């Protein structure tokens, strides 16, 4: 946040977007461990060494073996061979294998570095956005990735809600908003009510298997089939060539958002050339079934919110795919916009608006400004939470679209004398049978005191927190004993596994950067310490009260102590603390005219405001007049 | 969660040690957030149990309390305050969700008053007590017996026709008529329910006891009717 407005931090290459492309670099000459590179620079590698590259890993997060195998049919990456059922599947990249959260962690680490470069200081906390329709396992995987990247994830925010935050900022609005978010891999529709800075989600729906990637894959498949039929070459056998065709398909898709016709023009290895004209009308016909899949979730979201399309005041479009004219027509149709003289909101860059909203949420959490202090996000859980009951049916305990945090309390007992454990199977979804829902976890309640069957009364509390993640606690009421709960996440990493996967904070390239931050911090510390050394010699020192002098000395001692360490953050904080402690003293030292202007500022700021002809490395150092 | 307001227990604030009764979310003296209070959902909003509620006022209070309790406001607080913020906000959200919907509000009040709804009385002695699967009550309201029998036959015919790919416009029209009729019956139940609300809010112990019994029966009837309407909608809409 810069003041009251969110701003996107550019990467080293000046680009605002870091594409979700991750590559295992070639093995270095010294035979050591290859590094990982993320983003724009890797796109070439996707075509040249596709077996070392993965993209859109978000589609694999929190998924089990079966689901990943289905997703992988559309992509070129391979599962590692030795995956067991029930374990988190690994993707093979070159000679190494990684779980999806680890790959995400590398992307997050890249973003972390971009931010650190921008601020010149360490960044350790983050707000991360997720599709609103992400289930518990997908959310947990995202938090795991954050942890591995060395980030304390303060909040997971749903993407459509984040977009609403970004739009709500410069429009003090009251009204009902629909956010239509068609990204690369997921589709979300959320309906919110805005009132006095409170963003209250009414309902949310979506499809976590639907996005721009499906359009790309369709166009790519058509091209590959035509190449095979017309030129007798099945490019599917050459992953690199497939990626080249995919790149061409994406470029054509983008071109068709502004032009009436685009072209495929691909050189084939055997010297042939695949050339094809794609008029926009044909393109729209081809992708119509994909876009049509967004209509159902929109209708269900409206029904769950209990409103008609006419009651939607504004529609916000999010995600690069909403640039496609056919998408805008569909949205207009679904919400009867043109008929009511309305247009969807596209003023903010659809690729950036979610990140901007996340920054606003971070501002709210940090209590950064009065504007954000008046804003509050009330989001909902997208899927019903249920327990598998006898006969395999689902007993719903928390309804979908319940405002979170939300809780439910259920009571259990034993079926057998002396039974010490009770197992609960928790699922997410709207279906009647547990097998048709998404298995979330099995909770084993252990340590139930021995009693006759049916006697224990175990109170189990289910709590969905503000991130949309489930927590469970249990108490056997007759004995008053808290039951130990062992959680076996159906698709996820245990805490121990995540710990073991935390990324090295720095690799060789970044050690230098970290070192330079440390040197800079130590230099600043030394400067202020030198000035404080000389302080008692200044007549103004005697004007200080006893406690002020003691406070300065205590802050100085602390800084001397931490300066020895390698902890850049602590050194920086101790320097600031000493600066604050000596503020009054600095004021006293200045002559009257200057101190009137600078009263209330810290010494660093005071130093900045001094006349340019005066230079002092520090406001307390003797000024050198040019 | 179902204790009645009157028996609120005195506690001391963890921060300033001044005593207050157990049903407050914030210490009245130092304003620090407190662990989830005892008391019922009505007390969260500073209300005594009643059925006619001003929904605008409820929403305003919900927003006001959300601004003060929400975990986003405690992102930089101590761990214990964070925990209580989470628990208190869950309580607030659960209470608002229950009280703002007329049916949930009625069911909740009846549960509070100890009345048993038929749906609960009939669950299995399975490992899970009080399973809240929304099953339809097994007993058909007497006056509907014939209509329901006829309707179920028509629905069966409809489904069979659909399966065979045939269309039966006459049957569809009949079913649409039935749906209108049942919607009307539902509307009548809602009117009766509102009347019982008034009786309960304004009556003494005896009137309340009677109103509770009647409301329980009305809710059963309503649940039955709405399941029927849902079945018709599904069959017609499919």
Interface residues (C-beta under 8 A of the other chain):
Chain A: X154 X155 X195 X196 X198 X361 X364 X365 X366 X367 X376 X377 X378 X387 X389 X390 X393 X394 X395 X396 X397 X402 X403 X404 X405 X406 X407 X408 X409 X410 X411 X412 X413 X414 X415 X422 X454 X457 X463 X464 X465 X466
Chain B: X1 X63 X66 X67 X70 X71 X72 X73 X75 X76 X86 X87 X89 X90 X91 X93 X94 X96 X97 X124 X125 X126 X127 X128 X129 X130 X131 X132 X133 X134
